[in-house]
């Protein structure tokens, strides 16, 4: 069964408590929280105060995906705010191994996100230190984009690397995930589906989550 991680970037921020309650009662496994700094990506989302409030509203896993430069400066603050998983972008981390060790030393799971143009090969020497690889299946920064088809090939390559290195790394797909393309994504080897608009813009988000979970 896949892990379902609805992205709260698509939630109604005027009714965040209700959306958190809905996710708590649903079959969602993780809360996917997208932090953007307006520098690494051309958009600004939300930060520590919002994550602190969401942490109070749920006991589910808070999966924090930081699309920011110099993520090492904020790792401790995100841990205090309630992050269970801290996913940094490989493109923002010239010392990635150090970033991964930092997250683990702080007691979080260590995640790495790859932009659509970044090859899987860049992970060869660190895959054994990564708990979750987040493959961006859209260009990061905005919700509601179309899934990039080449991602399927990247999932297959990443799965092969994980098997070869015998690690327990999870493969997460973020961007453009729908009920239509999710079966192919999972068949290629993905473990975690991030879904924003697919969940929050649907007529019945709880049913949509259940449908994704049942795939």
BAVO-59409 format. One line per field, with one value per residue: residue number from 1; residue in three letters; chain; x, y, z of N, C-alpha, C in turn. Coordinates in nm, 2 decimals, decimal comma. Example, Ala and Ser with C-alpha at 12.3 -4.5 7.8 and 13.67 -1.06 7.14 Angstrom:
resi = c(1; 2)
resn = c(ALA; SER)
chain = c(A; A)
neast = c(1,32; 1,28)
nnorth = c(-0,57; -0,22)
nup = c(0,78; 0,71)
caeast = c(1,23; 1,37)
canorth = c(-0,45; -0,11)
caup = c(0,78; 0,71)
ceast = c(1,32; 1,29)
cnorth = c(-0,33; 0,00)
cup = c(0,78; 0,79)
***
This chain:
resi = c(1; 2; 3; 4; 5; 6; 7; 8; 9; 10; 11; 12; 13; 14; 15; 16; 17; 18; 19; 20; 21; 22; 23; 24; 25; 26; 27; 28; 29; 30; 31; 32; 33; 34; 35; 36; 37; 38; 39; 40; 41; 42; 43; 44; 45; 46; 47; 48; 49; 50; 51; 52; 53; 54; 55; 56; 57; 58; 59; 60; 61; 62; 63; 64; 65; 66; 67; 68; 69; 70; 71; 72; 73; 74; 75; 76; 77; 78; 79; 80; 81; 82; 83; 84; 85; 86; 87; 88; 89; 90; 91; 92; 93; 94; 95; 96; 97; 98; 99; 100; 101; 102; 103; 104; 105; 106; 107; 108; 109; 110; 111; 112; 113; 114; 115; 116; 117; 118; 119; 120; 121; 122; 123; 124; 125; 126; 127; 128; 129; 130; 131; 132; 133; 134; 135; 136; 137; 138; 139; 140; 141; 142; 143; 144; 145; 146; 147; 148; 149; 150; 151; 152; 153; 154; 155; 156; 157; 158; 159; 160; 161; 162; 163; 164; 165; 166; 167; 168; 169; 170; 171; 172; 173; 174; 175; 176; 177; 178; 179; 180; 181; 182; 183; 184; 185; 186; 187; 188; 189; 190; 191; 192; 193; 194; 195; 196; 197; 198; 199; 200; 201; 202; 203; 204; 205; 206; 207; 208; 209; 210; 211; 212; 213; 214; 215)
resn = c(UNK; UNK; UNK; UNK; UNK; UNK; UNK; UNK; UNK; UNK; UNK; UNK; UNK; UNK; UNK; UNK; UNK; UNK; UNK; UNK; UNK; UNK; UNK; UNK; UNK; UNK; UNK; UNK; UNK; UNK; UNK; UNK; UNK; UNK; UNK; UNK; UNK; UNK; UNK; UNK; UNK; UNK; UNK; UNK; UNK; UNK; UNK; UNK; UNK; UNK; UNK; UNK; UNK; UNK; UNK; UNK; UNK; UNK; UNK; UNK; UNK; UNK; UNK; UNK; UNK; UNK; UNK; UNK; UNK; UNK; UNK; UNK; UNK; UNK; UNK; UNK; UNK; UNK; UNK; UNK; UNK; UNK; UNK; UNK; UNK; UNK; UNK; UNK; UNK; UNK; UNK; UNK; UNK; UNK; UNK; UNK; UNK; UNK; UNK; UNK; UNK; UNK; UNK; UNK; UNK; UNK; UNK; UNK; UNK; UNK; UNK; UNK; UNK; UNK; UNK; UNK; UNK; UNK; UNK; UNK; UNK; UNK; UNK; UNK; UNK; UNK; UNK; UNK; UNK; UNK; UNK; UNK; UNK; UNK; UNK; UNK; UNK; UNK; UNK; UNK; UNK; UNK; UNK; UNK; UNK; UNK; UNK; UNK; UNK; UNK; UNK; UNK; UNK; UNK; UNK; UNK; UNK; UNK; UNK; UNK; UNK; UNK; UNK; UNK; UNK; UNK; UNK; UNK; UNK; UNK; UNK; UNK; UNK; UNK; UNK; UNK; UNK; UNK; UNK; UNK; UNK; UNK; UNK; UNK; UNK; UNK; UNK; UNK; UNK; UNK; UNK; UNK; UNK; UNK; UNK; UNK; UNK; UNK; UNK; UNK; UNK; UNK; UNK; UNK; UNK; UNK; UNK; UNK; UNK; UNK; UNK; UNK; UNK; UNK; UNK)
chain = c(A; A; A; A; A; A; A; A; A; A; A; A; A; A; A; A; A; A; A; A; A; A; A; A; A; A; A; A; A; A; A; A; A; A; A; A; A; A; A; A; A; A; A; A; A; A; A; A; A; A; A; A; A; A; A; A; A; A; A; A; A; A; A; A; A; A; A; A; A; A; A; A; A; A; A; A; A; A; A; A; A; A; A; A; A; A; A; A; A; A; A; A; A; A; A; A; A; A; A; A; A; A; A; A; A; A; A; A; A; A; A; A; A; A; A; A; A; A; A; A; A; A; A; A; A; A; A; A; A; A; A; A; A; A; A; A; A; A; A; A; A; A; A; A; A; A; A; A; A; A; A; A; A; A; A; A; A; A; A; A; A; A; A; A; A; A; A; A; A; A; A; A; A; A; A; A; A; A; A; A; A; A; A; A; A; A; A; A; A; A; A; A; A; A; A; A; A; A; A; A; A; A; A; A; A; A; A; A; A; A; A; A; A; A; A)
neast = c(0,08; 0,06; 0,22; 0,04; 0,07; -0,07; -0,04; -0,02; 0,01; -0,19; -0,41; -0,69; -0,61; -0,75; -0,90; -0,75; -0,74; -0,98; -0,90; -0,68; -0,81; -0,97; -0,77; -0,66; -0,87; -0,88; -0,74; -0,49; -0,13; 0,09; 0,16; 0,24; 0,46; 0,53; 0,80; 0,90; 1,13; 1,15; 1,38; 1,54; 1,34; 1,09; 0,88; 0,70; 0,60; 0,50; 0,62; 0,80; 0,61; 0,36; 0,40; 0,45; 0,19; 0,05; 0,17; 0,07; -0,19; -0,20; -0,10; 0,01; 0,28; 0,49; 0,61; 0,85; 0,93; 1,19; 1,23; 1,46; 1,74; 2,06; 1,97; 2,07; 2,09; 1,85; 1,76; 1,75; 1,56; 1,34; 1,31; 1,24; 1,00; 0,85; 0,91; 0,92; 1,04; 1,30; 1,35; 1,58; 1,69; 1,90; 2,03; 2,06; 2,25; 2,57; 2,73; 2,61; 2,62; 2,68; 2,45; 2,26; 2,36; 2,33; 2,05; 1,98; 2,12; 1,98; 1,75; 1,56; 1,42; 1,61; 1,57; 1,60; 1,55; 1,51; 1,54; 1,36; 1,56; 1,78; 2,01; 1,97; 2,20; 2,36; 2,31; 2,44; 2,66; 2,56; 2,32; 2,28; 2,25; 2,02; 1,68; 1,44; 1,38; 1,28; 1,14; 1,10; 0,83; 0,74; 0,84; 0,97; 0,80; 0,54; 0,20; -0,04; 0,07; 0,14; 0,23; 0,56; 0,65; 0,89; 0,97; 0,89; 1,08; 1,30; 1,22; 1,23; 1,51; 1,60; 1,49; 1,63; 1,89; 1,85; 1,79; 2,02; 2,21; 2,10; 1,94; 1,69; 1,56; 1,29; 1,09; 0,96; 0,71; 0,65; 0,43; 0,19; 0,05; -0,21; -0,53; -0,53; -0,27; -0,13; -0,13; 0,06; 0,29; 0,33; 0,37; 0,61; 0,78; 0,75; 0,70; 0,58; 0,32; 0,28; 0,02; -0,16; -0,35; -0,51; -0,61; -0,72; -0,87; -1,07; -1,41; -1,47; -1,24; -1,16; -1,25; -1,10; -0,84; -0,86; -0,90; -0,66; -0,49; -0,58; -0,48)
nnorth = c(-0,12; 0,22; 0,51; 0,79; 1,13; 1,41; 1,74; 2,03; 2,27; 2,31; 2,34; 2,50; 2,80; 2,96; 2,79; 2,61; 2,44; 2,29; 2,15; 2,01; 1,85; 1,70; 1,55; 1,41; 1,23; 1,09; 0,85; 0,94; 0,93; 1,09; 1,44; 1,66; 1,92; 2,21; 2,43; 2,74; 2,97; 3,19; 3,23; 3,01; 2,88; 3,03; 3,14; 3,21; 3,04; 2,91; 2,91; 2,84; 2,92; 2,83; 2,56; 2,48; 2,52; 2,33; 2,10; 2,09; 2,02; 1,76; 1,41; 1,27; 1,20; 1,47; 1,58; 1,76; 1,96; 2,14; 2,40; 2,57; 2,79; 2,72; 2,52; 2,41; 2,60; 2,62; 2,38; 2,29; 2,46; 2,38; 2,12; 2,17; 2,29; 2,08; 1,90; 1,57; 1,45; 1,58; 1,72; 1,81; 2,01; 1,86; 2,03; 2,26; 2,21; 2,20; 2,05; 1,78; 1,54; 1,62; 1,77; 1,56; 1,41; 1,60; 1,63; 1,37; 1,36; 1,55; 1,41; 1,37; 1,22; 1,18; 1,35; 1,38; 1,59; 1,59; 1,80; 1,81; 1,80; 1,69; 1,43; 1,09; 0,96; 1,13; 1,06; 0,83; 0,80; 0,87; 0,74; 0,54; 0,69; 0,81; 0,86; 0,91; 0,97; 1,24; 1,27; 1,53; 1,58; 1,78; 2,12; 2,27; 2,49; 2,58; 2,47; 2,25; 2,18; 2,00; 1,66; 1,55; 1,33; 1,19; 1,13; 0,88; 0,70; 0,79; 0,70; 0,43; 0,40; 0,49; 0,31; 0,08; 0,15; 0,17; -0,10; -0,22; -0,11; -0,20; -0,06; 0,09; 0,30; 0,52; 0,60; 0,90; 1,08; 1,39; 1,62; 1,69; 1,45; 1,22; 1,05; 0,91; 0,88; 0,77; 0,48; 0,40; 0,53; 0,41; 0,14; 0,17; 0,18; 0,36; 0,47; 0,66; 0,90; 1,23; 1,45; 1,73; 1,94; 1,73; 1,61; 1,82; 1,98; 1,82; 1,69; 1,53; 1,50; 1,31; 1,07; 1,07; 1,04; 0,79; 0,64; 0,67; 0,55; 0,29; 0,20)
nup = c(0,00; -0,09; 0,07; 0,15; 0,11; 0,15; 0,02; 0,19; 0,08; -0,10; 0,06; 0,24; 0,37; 0,53; 0,66; 0,80; 1,03; 1,00; 0,76; 0,85; 1,05; 0,88; 0,73; 0,94; 1,01; 0,78; 0,55; 0,51; 0,54; 0,59; 0,65; 0,41; 0,39; 0,23; 0,21; 0,10; -0,02; -0,19; -0,31; -0,38; -0,51; -0,73; -0,56; -0,26; 0,03; 0,32; 0,66; 0,96; 1,18; 1,09; 1,06; 1,32; 1,43; 1,28; 1,37; 1,63; 1,56; 1,47; 1,50; 1,31; 1,07; 1,01; 0,72; 0,60; 0,34; 0,22; 0,01; -0,01; 0,01; 0,17; 0,37; 0,60; 0,80; 0,92; 1,01; 1,28; 1,39; 1,24; 1,33; 1,60; 1,55; 1,47; 1,27; 1,13; 0,91; 0,72; 0,43; 0,20; -0,08; -0,33; -0,51; -0,37; -0,18; -0,14; 0,03; 0,08; 0,22; 0,48; 0,54; 0,55; 0,77; 0,97; 0,99; 1,08; 1,32; 1,47; 1,51; 1,31; 1,02; 0,72; 0,42; 0,06; -0,21; -0,57; -0,85; -1,17; -1,37; -1,26; -1,25; -1,14; -1,08; -0,93; -0,67; -0,60; -0,41; -0,17; -0,11; 0,08; 0,31; 0,30; 0,39; 0,25; -0,09; -0,27; -0,57; -0,79; -0,99; -1,13; -1,21; -0,92; -0,70; -0,76; -0,71; -0,88; -1,13; -1,45; -1,46; -1,53; -1,78; -1,81; -1,55; -1,48; -1,58; -1,43; -1,17; -1,21; -1,25; -1,00; -0,82; -0,90; -0,82; -0,54; -0,48; -0,57; -0,39; -0,16; 0,03; 0,26; 0,15; 0,08; -0,21; -0,31; -0,48; -0,62; -0,74; -0,97; -0,94; -0,99; -0,98; -1,21; -1,31; -1,10; -1,07; -1,26; -1,17; -0,92; -1,01; -1,13; -0,91; -0,70; -0,36; -0,20; -0,24; -0,31; -0,30; -0,40; -0,52; -0,63; -0,41; -0,24; -0,40; -0,48; -0,49; -0,28; -0,06; 0,14; 0,03; -0,20; -0,11; 0,01; -0,22; -0,35; -0,17; -0,19; -0,42)
caeast = c(0,00; 0,14; 0,21; -0,02; 0,11; -0,14; 0,04; -0,10; 0,02; -0,32; -0,52; -0,75; -0,54; -0,85; -0,97; -0,65; -0,78; -1,07; -0,83; -0,60; -0,90; -1,01; -0,66; -0,65; -0,97; -0,87; -0,63; -0,36; -0,03; 0,18; 0,13; 0,35; 0,46; 0,63; 0,85; 0,96; 1,20; 1,15; 1,52; 1,57; 1,22; 1,03; 0,76; 0,71; 0,49; 0,49; 0,74; 0,80; 0,49; 0,25; 0,44; 0,43; 0,05; 0,00; 0,22; -0,03; -0,32; -0,19; 0,00; 0,07; 0,41; 0,51; 0,71; 0,88; 1,01; 1,23; 1,28; 1,53; 1,89; 2,12; 1,87; 2,13; 2,08; 1,71; 1,73; 1,72; 1,43; 1,23; 1,29; 1,17; 0,86; 0,77; 0,93; 0,97; 1,13; 1,35; 1,39; 1,65; 1,72; 2,04; 2,08; 2,09; 2,34; 2,71; 2,78; 2,49; 2,64; 2,68; 2,31; 2,19; 2,40; 2,27; 1,90; 1,97; 2,16; 1,87; 1,64; 1,47; 1,46; 1,68; 1,52; 1,67; 1,47; 1,58; 1,46; 1,34; 1,68; 1,89; 2,02; 1,97; 2,35; 2,41; 2,28; 2,51; 2,75; 2,49; 2,19; 2,27; 2,23; 1,89; 1,55; 1,34; 1,42; 1,16; 1,16; 1,01; 0,77; 0,71; 0,94; 0,93; 0,76; 0,39; 0,11; -0,13; 0,13; 0,13; 0,33; 0,66; 0,65; 1,03; 0,98; 0,87; 1,22; 1,38; 1,17; 1,29; 1,65; 1,63; 1,46; 1,74; 2,00; 1,82; 1,80; 2,17; 2,28; 2,03; 1,89; 1,55; 1,52; 1,16; 1,08; 0,84; 0,68; 0,59; 0,40; 0,11; 0,00; -0,35; -0,57; -0,51; -0,13; -0,07; -0,10; 0,19; 0,39; 0,35; 0,42; 0,75; 0,86; 0,73; 0,64; 0,50; 0,26; 0,24; -0,10; -0,21; -0,48; -0,59; -0,69; -0,79; -0,97; -1,17; -1,54; -1,46; -1,10; -1,14; -1,27; -0,99; -0,73; -0,89; -0,89; -0,51; -0,44; -0,62; -0,41)
canorth = c(0,00; 0,34; 0,61; 0,91; 1,25; 1,53; 1,86; 2,14; 2,39; 2,33; 2,35; 2,64; 2,85; 3,02; 2,68; 2,51; 2,35; 2,19; 2,06; 1,92; 1,75; 1,61; 1,46; 1,32; 1,13; 1,02; 0,74; 1,00; 0,89; 1,20; 1,58; 1,71; 2,06; 2,27; 2,56; 2,80; 3,10; 3,30; 3,25; 2,88; 2,87; 3,16; 3,15; 3,20; 2,97; 2,93; 2,87; 2,78; 2,94; 2,75; 2,42; 2,47; 2,51; 2,21; 2,00; 2,08; 1,97; 1,62; 1,32; 1,20; 1,24; 1,59; 1,56; 1,90; 1,97; 2,28; 2,44; 2,69; 2,79; 2,70; 2,46; 2,37; 2,71; 2,62; 2,24; 2,28; 2,53; 2,29; 2,01; 2,22; 2,33; 1,96; 1,82; 1,43; 1,43; 1,70; 1,70; 1,93; 1,99; 1,84; 2,15; 2,37; 2,15; 2,16; 1,95; 1,71; 1,43; 1,69; 1,80; 1,44; 1,37; 1,70; 1,59; 1,25; 1,39; 1,62; 1,31; 1,36; 1,13; 1,27; 1,34; 1,46; 1,62; 1,62; 1,87; 1,73; 1,79; 1,64; 1,29; 0,99; 0,93; 1,22; 1,00; 0,70; 0,79; 0,90; 0,67; 0,47; 0,78; 0,89; 0,78; 0,94; 1,06; 1,31; 1,31; 1,64; 1,54; 1,91; 2,22; 2,32; 2,63; 2,60; 2,36; 2,24; 2,16; 1,87; 1,56; 1,53; 1,19; 1,14; 1,09; 0,73; 0,64; 0,82; 0,61; 0,29; 0,41; 0,51; 0,18; -0,01; 0,19; 0,13; -0,24; -0,25; -0,07; -0,27; 0,03; 0,10; 0,44; 0,54; 0,69; 0,99; 1,15; 1,52; 1,71; 1,64; 1,31; 1,21; 0,91; 0,84; 0,84; 0,71; 0,34; 0,38; 0,58; 0,30; 0,03; 0,19; 0,16; 0,47; 0,43; 0,78; 0,99; 1,36; 1,50; 1,86; 1,97; 1,61; 1,59; 1,94; 2,04; 1,72; 1,71; 1,46; 1,48; 1,19; 0,96; 1,07; 0,99; 0,65; 0,58; 0,67; 0,45; 0,16; 0,16)
caup = c(0,00; -0,09; 0,17; 0,10; 0,18; 0,09; 0,03; 0,25; -0,01; -0,17; 0,16; 0,25; 0,49; 0,62; 0,74; 0,82; 1,13; 0,94; 0,67; 0,94; 1,10; 0,77; 0,71; 1,06; 1,00; 0,65; 0,54; 0,48; 0,63; 0,62; 0,61; 0,33; 0,41; 0,14; 0,26; -0,01; 0,03; -0,29; -0,37; -0,44; -0,61; -0,75; -0,49; -0,11; 0,08; 0,46; 0,73; 1,10; 1,27; 1,04; 1,09; 1,47; 1,45; 1,22; 1,46; 1,74; 1,51; 1,42; 1,55; 1,19; 1,03; 0,94; 0,62; 0,57; 0,22; 0,22; -0,12; 0,03; 0,01; 0,31; 0,47; 0,73; 0,90; 0,98; 1,04; 1,42; 1,41; 1,19; 1,42; 1,71; 1,51; 1,46; 1,15; 1,15; 0,80; 0,67; 0,29; 0,14; -0,23; -0,36; -0,58; -0,27; -0,08; -0,19; 0,13; 0,11; 0,32; 0,61; 0,56; 0,59; 0,90; 1,06; 1,01; 1,16; 1,46; 1,53; 1,54; 1,20; 0,90; 0,62; 0,28; -0,05; -0,33; -0,69; -0,95; -1,29; -1,46; -1,19; -1,27; -1,03; -1,06; -0,82; -0,53; -0,58; -0,30; -0,04; -0,11; 0,21; 0,42; 0,27; 0,42; 0,15; -0,20; -0,33; -0,71; -0,83; -1,12; -1,19; -1,16; -0,79; -0,67; -0,77; -0,72; -0,99; -1,26; -1,52; -1,43; -1,63; -1,81; -1,79; -1,41; -1,47; -1,61; -1,31; -1,06; -1,24; -1,22; -0,86; -0,76; -0,93; -0,73; -0,40; -0,48; -0,58; -0,26; -0,05; 0,14; 0,28; 0,11; 0,02; -0,32; -0,30; -0,61; -0,58; -0,85; -1,08; -0,91; -1,00; -0,97; -1,34; -1,34; -0,98; -1,09; -1,34; -1,08; -0,82; -1,08; -1,16; -0,79; -0,60; -0,23; -0,14; -0,33; -0,26; -0,38; -0,35; -0,59; -0,65; -0,28; -0,18; -0,50; -0,52; -0,42; -0,15; -0,03; 0,21; -0,06; -0,30; -0,03; 0,02; -0,36; -0,38; -0,07; -0,23; -0,55)
ceast = c(0,09; 0,12; 0,15; 0,01; 0,05; -0,05; -0,05; -0,08; -0,12; -0,44; -0,58; -0,69; -0,63; -0,92; -0,87; -0,68; -0,88; -1,00; -0,74; -0,69; -0,94; -0,90; -0,64; -0,75; -0,96; -0,76; -0,50; -0,25; 0,06; 0,12; 0,25; 0,35; 0,57; 0,67; 0,93; 1,01; 1,20; 1,28; 1,55; 1,46; 1,15; 0,89; 0,79; 0,59; 0,46; 0,61; 0,71; 0,67; 0,38; 0,28; 0,42; 0,28; 0,00; 0,05; 0,12; -0,16; -0,31; -0,08; 0,06; 0,21; 0,41; 0,63; 0,74; 0,98; 1,06; 1,30; 1,35; 1,68; 1,94; 2,03; 1,93; 2,12; 1,95; 1,67; 1,68; 1,58; 1,32; 1,20; 1,21; 1,02; 0,78; 0,80; 0,98; 1,06; 1,17; 1,42; 1,45; 1,67; 1,87; 2,11; 2,12; 2,20; 2,47; 2,77; 2,67; 2,50; 2,63; 2,53; 2,23; 2,23; 2,34; 2,12; 1,89; 2,01; 2,06; 1,75; 1,53; 1,51; 1,51; 1,62; 1,60; 1,57; 1,56; 1,49; 1,45; 1,47; 1,79; 1,90; 2,02; 2,11; 2,41; 2,39; 2,37; 2,59; 2,68; 2,36; 2,17; 2,24; 2,09; 1,77; 1,45; 1,40; 1,29; 1,20; 1,06; 0,96; 0,71; 0,83; 0,89; 0,89; 0,61; 0,32; 0,04; -0,06; 0,11; 0,25; 0,43; 0,68; 0,78; 1,05; 0,97; 1,01; 1,31; 1,34; 1,24; 1,44; 1,68; 1,60; 1,57; 1,86; 1,98; 1,83; 1,95; 2,24; 2,22; 2,00; 1,74; 1,49; 1,38; 1,17; 0,95; 0,83; 0,60; 0,56; 0,31; 0,05; -0,15; -0,40; -0,55; -0,36; -0,06; -0,04; 0,04; 0,31; 0,43; 0,41; 0,57; 0,84; 0,84; 0,66; 0,54; 0,45; 0,22; 0,13; -0,15; -0,35; -0,57; -0,67; -0,78; -0,89; -1,07; -1,30; -1,54; -1,32; -1,07; -1,15; -1,15; -0,86; -0,74; -0,86; -0,74; -0,45; -0,47; -0,55; -0,30)
cnorth = c(0,13; 0,43; 0,73; 1,03; 1,38; 1,65; 1,97; 2,27; 2,42; 2,34; 2,49; 2,70; 2,93; 2,92; 2,57; 2,40; 2,24; 2,09; 1,96; 1,81; 1,65; 1,50; 1,36; 1,20; 1,04; 0,91; 0,80; 0,95; 1,00; 1,33; 1,63; 1,86; 2,13; 2,41; 2,62; 2,94; 3,21; 3,32; 3,12; 2,85; 3,01; 3,18; 3,15; 3,14; 3,00; 2,88; 2,81; 2,80; 2,85; 2,60; 2,39; 2,45; 2,37; 2,09; 1,98; 2,01; 1,83; 1,54; 1,24; 1,26; 1,37; 1,58; 1,70; 1,90; 2,11; 2,31; 2,58; 2,68; 2,78; 2,64; 2,42; 2,47; 2,69; 2,48; 2,23; 2,34; 2,45; 2,17; 2,05; 2,25; 2,20; 1,87; 1,68; 1,40; 1,56; 1,68; 1,82; 1,90; 1,97; 1,96; 2,26; 2,33; 2,11; 2,05; 1,86; 1,60; 1,50; 1,72; 1,68; 1,40; 1,47; 1,66; 1,47; 1,28; 1,47; 1,53; 1,31; 1,26; 1,23; 1,24; 1,42; 1,47; 1,65; 1,69; 1,78; 1,71; 1,72; 1,49; 1,20; 0,96; 1,01; 1,16; 0,88; 0,69; 0,83; 0,82; 0,60; 0,56; 0,85; 0,80; 0,80; 1,02; 1,11; 1,35; 1,41; 1,60; 1,66; 2,00; 2,28; 2,46; 2,66; 2,47; 2,36; 2,22; 2,02; 1,79; 1,55; 1,38; 1,12; 1,09; 0,94; 0,66; 0,67; 0,73; 0,48; 0,29; 0,41; 0,38; 0,08; 0,02; 0,15; -0,02; -0,28; -0,23; -0,13; -0,17; 0,03; 0,23; 0,43; 0,63; 0,77; 1,06; 1,27; 1,60; 1,64; 1,50; 1,31; 1,07; 0,83; 0,80; 0,77; 0,56; 0,32; 0,42; 0,47; 0,18; 0,04; 0,18; 0,27; 0,41; 0,54; 0,87; 1,12; 1,41; 1,62; 1,89; 1,85; 1,58; 1,71; 2,00; 1,94; 1,74; 1,64; 1,42; 1,34; 1,07; 0,95; 1,01; 0,84; 0,58; 0,57; 0,56; 0,31; 0,11; 0,05)
cup = c(0,00; 0,03; 0,10; 0,18; 0,11; 0,12; 0,07; 0,18; -0,08; -0,07; 0,16; 0,38; 0,58; 0,71; 0,76; 0,92; 1,08; 0,84; 0,74; 1,00; 1,00; 0,74; 0,82; 1,05; 0,88; 0,66; 0,51; 0,58; 0,68; 0,59; 0,54; 0,33; 0,33; 0,18; 0,14; 0,03; -0,07; -0,35; -0,44; -0,55; -0,62; -0,69; -0,34; -0,06; 0,23; 0,53; 0,87; 1,17; 1,22; 1,07; 1,24; 1,50; 1,40; 1,31; 1,58; 1,70; 1,47; 1,49; 1,43; 1,16; 0,96; 0,85; 0,56; 0,45; 0,20; 0,08; -0,09; 0,02; 0,16; 0,41; 0,60; 0,84; 0,98; 1,03; 1,19; 1,45; 1,35; 1,27; 1,54; 1,68; 1,49; 1,34; 1,19; 1,04; 0,75; 0,54; 0,23; -0,01; -0,25; -0,43; -0,49; -0,17; -0,14; -0,10; 0,17; 0,22; 0,46; 0,64; 0,61; 0,73; 1,01; 1,09; 1,10; 1,31; 1,54; 1,56; 1,43; 1,10; 0,79; 0,48; 0,19; -0,16; -0,45; -0,79; -1,08; -1,37; -1,39; -1,20; -1,14; -0,99; -0,95; -0,68; -0,50; -0,45; -0,16; -0,02; 0,03; 0,33; 0,41; 0,31; 0,31; 0,04; -0,26; -0,47; -0,75; -0,97; -1,18; -1,15; -1,03; -0,78; -0,68; -0,78; -0,85; -1,13; -1,32; -1,48; -1,55; -1,66; -1,78; -1,65; -1,40; -1,48; -1,49; -1,19; -1,08; -1,21; -1,07; -0,78; -0,78; -0,84; -0,59; -0,38; -0,48; -0,45; -0,14; 0,07; 0,15; 0,24; 0,04; -0,10; -0,32; -0,43; -0,57; -0,70; -0,95; -1,06; -0,91; -0,99; -1,10; -1,36; -1,22; -1,00; -1,16; -1,25; -0,98; -0,88; -1,11; -1,03; -0,68; -0,47; -0,17; -0,24; -0,26; -0,36; -0,32; -0,40; -0,60; -0,53; -0,25; -0,27; -0,54; -0,44; -0,29; -0,12; 0,04; 0,12; -0,16; -0,23; -0,02; -0,11; -0,39; -0,29; -0,12; -0,36; -0,53)
***
